[in-house]
Amino acid sequence: MTAAGAAEPLLYLNGVTVSFDGFKALNELSLIVEQGELRTIIGPNGAGKTTMMDVVTGKTRPDFGEVFFQGTADLTRLDEAEIANLGIGRKFQRPTVFENLTVFENLELSLADSRATWRTLFARLTPNRCDRIGATLARIGLTEQSGQPAGALSHGQKQWLEIGMLLIHDRTLLLLDEPVAGMTDRETEETAELILDLAQDRTIVVVEHDMAFVRSLGARVTVLHEGSVLAEGSVDHVQNDPRVIEVYLGR
Amino acid sequence: MVSLAPAYPFGPRKSAWSPGFWACFLACGLLLAVAVPAINLWMPPNSAAALPDYLVPLLGKYLCYALLALSLDLIWGYAGILSLGHGAFFALGGYCMGMYLMRQIGTRGVYGNPLLPDFMVFLNWQKLPWFWWGFDHFAWAAAMVILVPGLLALVFGWLAFRSRVTGVYLSIITQAMTYALLLAFFRNDMGFGGNNGMTDYKDILGWDVHQPATRLALYLASVAALGLGYLLCRYITSSKLGRVLLALRDAESRVRFLGYSVTNAKLFVFTVSAILAGIAGALYVPQVGIINPSEFSPGNSIEIAIWVSVGGRGTLSGAIVGAILVNMAKTWLTGAAPETWLFVLGALFVLTTLVFPRGVVGLFRQARWTRPRAAAPVVAGEQA
């Protein structure tokens, strides 16, 4: 890619196309997320939001297009683990925690330690690491449950644990896929506060349906439709855009 | 060994190396390594508690099977890799040992050829094939016992795990692997004795394999191998890597997104497991006195999975218990009512799957946990 001045965008997607059996999930999608930004992405079902995250995290290879992280790392050539180790963390739509491990162990596996197989074989749980886990447990409010299998948590608690798993590893970029799905209003508010707090020292991309939640984040919004960007701007701007209204209400 | 895992400050996970564990481990070790030989050597042969010499290799055989089951439990119980071809690694280890034992026969064979084993003379072979070189040295054979199964597992595992072959597909290709080896080893041209395999061994490291003292030594070597293998597996499964394995067993793609290489983690335990299986095979061959291609048969490998599930998958000790129990039953039943054995084996598998999925050890643990604290707070809907 070309040298675009001093500040490289953190995430750069250009002309990304992904098709499944002829259906174009992403259609020449171009998107730039700047360093330190909080970005929300909305769009009707099938607009390509999750596919976009799959492409960034290496789960899906695009047919065409370029995807760069920090200007130099070509994400289309790396696998999931390598991309994760670059500092890109992802929270899934359905909370996926390791159900047979305890809450504590879920966080232990997420610590920013070496991922090499040999190193994990001899890894030791130092007091320093325990402190980090303890601090994260306190932050996500699961200290009491730390010894329980994660499978025994409630839905909302699992979502929080998953956010905690992203938190404990100092990621540069967090991708959150519907972080408040299935949460109560109270939990949704708390999650919004947590995300705003996290956004102060890292870049976050949130995919969400819940417009009240999107509004409470108050961030720049990108609207996806049929695999490409339909509109971009503040919440008020996109909500008043006639094309956005048509897409959301017209069918 | 010192305690390796510090206590968890927030979670009630017990250290894998507690004094209680060591007490159990040493008690079992003493029973197998001291009590059994003592009874064999000093009990008068006509007393009720006597252990006749011919039973020692039988016990040794059970222990080899136990090590084999342990190796399968490491990958199946913890990493969710159900290999239905693990008998192949066992047989390859056994063949390496068999080749050493054949070379030890020397001129005492039927044809008296100092270099070639009898079956090669019979097939009119003129010289020793290159892959038999070095097998007259025990050290070389011992190295091959580890390297041959290890390398096969490394290559096979790399191809399979890199392409993300999992679940039942992996089980099927492991069956295909062992079946392919079965067919290959049946061929006389392969140079491993074809259909008949290798037998009629004379001595190992200069000791007559038929002498009771040698057999007792082989039995003790099996006890040692099983004990060390168990400690190794316990170390792996209680390390952080062990938790990575449990995590990928339940949610493989999630582990990738955390930045762990699923391929490498699986490849590591698969290779360790194959090496353990190979060692088990190498100890098995001198005790039963023969190795032939039937050890590669797919049915054998499926049987290993049954031992593990009867004993309790994902418990390590269950694999040992299961292998010994099922094989004792097999020895007894194939003598008492041979035609019923396969039905009993099938029934056992159905029963463990439906009624007690956590096996004998699982039942035992459940009984122990539920008695003292009647209302355990957590484990309501544990199976995900």
Chai-1 contact restraints between the chains, C-beta under 6 A:
chainA,res_idxA,chainB,res_idxB,connection_type,confidence,min_distance_angstrom,max_distance_angstrom,comment,restraint_id
A,E80,B,R256,contact,1.0,0.0,6.0,A-B,restraint_1
A,E80,B,F257,contact,1.0,0.0,6.0,A-B,restraint_2
A,A81,B,R256,contact,1.0,0.0,6.0,A-B,restraint_3
A,A81,B,G259,contact,1.0,0.0,6.0,A-B,restraint_4
A,A81,B,Y260,contact,1.0,0.0,6.0,A-B,restraint_5
A,A81,B,S261,contact,1.0,0.0,6.0,A-B,restraint_6
A,A84,B,F257,contact,1.0,0.0,6.0,A-B,restraint_7
A,A84,B,G259,contact,1.0,0.0,6.0,A-B,restraint_8
A,N85,B,G259,contact,1.0,0.0,6.0,A-B,restraint_9
A,R90,B,F257,contact,1.0,0.0,6.0,A-B,restraint_10
A,T96,B,A251,contact,1.0,0.0,6.0,A-B,restraint_11
A,T96,B,R254,contact,1.0,0.0,6.0,A-B,restraint_12
A,F98,B,A247,contact,1.0,0.0,6.0,A-B,restraint_13
A,F98,B,D250,contact,1.0,0.0,6.0,A-B,restraint_14
A,E99,B,D250,contact,1.0,0.0,6.0,A-B,restraint_15
A,E99,B,A384,contact,1.0,0.0,6.0,A-B,restraint_16
A,N100,B,L246,contact,1.0,0.0,6.0,A-B,restraint_17
A,N100,B,D250,contact,1.0,0.0,6.0,A-B,restraint_18
A,L101,B,R243,contact,1.0,0.0,6.0,A-B,restraint_19
A,T102,B,G11,contact,1.0,0.0,6.0,A-B,restraint_20
A,F104,B,F10,contact,1.0,0.0,6.0,A-B,restraint_21
A,F104,B,G11,contact,1.0,0.0,6.0,A-B,restraint_22
A,E105,B,R243,contact,1.0,0.0,6.0,A-B,restraint_23
A,R115,B,G259,contact,1.0,0.0,6.0,A-B,restraint_24
A,R115,B,Y260,contact,1.0,0.0,6.0,A-B,restraint_25
A,T117,B,N264,contact,1.0,0.0,6.0,A-B,restraint_26
A,T117,B,A265,contact,1.0,0.0,6.0,A-B,restraint_27
A,T117,B,F268,contact,1.0,0.0,6.0,A-B,restraint_28
A,T120,B,K240,contact,1.0,0.0,6.0,A-B,restraint_29
A,T120,B,L241,contact,1.0,0.0,6.0,A-B,restraint_30
A,T120,B,V244,contact,1.0,0.0,6.0,A-B,restraint_31
A,L121,B,S239,contact,1.0,0.0,6.0,A-B,restraint_32
A,L121,B,L241,contact,1.0,0.0,6.0,A-B,restraint_33
A,A123,B,K240,contact,1.0,0.0,6.0,A-B,restraint_34
A,L125,B,P6,contact,1.0,0.0,6.0,A-B,restraint_35
A,C130,B,P9,contact,1.0,0.0,6.0,A-B,restraint_36
A,S146,B,F10,contact,1.0,0.0,6.0,A-B,restraint_37
A,S146,B,G11,contact,1.0,0.0,6.0,A-B,restraint_38
A,G147,B,G11,contact,1.0,0.0,6.0,A-B,restraint_39
A,G147,B,P12,contact,1.0,0.0,6.0,A-B,restraint_40
A,Q148,B,V378,contact,1.0,0.0,6.0,A-B,restraint_41
A,G151,B,A384,contact,1.0,0.0,6.0,A-B,restraint_42
A,A152,B,V378,contact,1.0,0.0,6.0,A-B,restraint_43
